[in-house]
Amino acid sequence: MINVFAIANAATNVVNPPISAILKVSDGETVNDDFSVTPGTVEILVSIKVQALSASDLRQLQNINQSSDMRAVYIRGGIKGLNRPLKTGGDLLNFYGSDWLVTQVLEEWGNGQWSKLAVTRQI
């Protein structure tokens, strides 16, 4: 089976090289003695490609506040977007000196081999 994404990735590395980032994955939560909750995370070093959001990406995100600083990120794996009813997401990527919340999965290829994510800079 030909990995089409690997071929495309190799071709685009010249104009948009990958960068290192830290993926902070939600790992449950701890209830403290005072009943406050501390979220748990696991940090994983990953390689990503960052781009501006395209016009079609922005249309797909039409219900999200567009005044935020947002980017499209390509990453290996099936990363989940924020979904409060299903209790998934809340994952962060740290790059360019900031944390970026995975707001939505825009595309997923190969049964979770690669994902295109919409991320929003956190202040």
Salt bridges, closest charged atoms under 4 A:
ASP57 OD2 - LYS116 NZ 3.05
ASP69 OD1 - ARG71 NH1 2.77
ASP69 OD2 - ARG121 NE 2.74
ASP99 OD1 - LYS24 NZ 3.12
GLU107 OE2 - LYS116 NZ 3.90
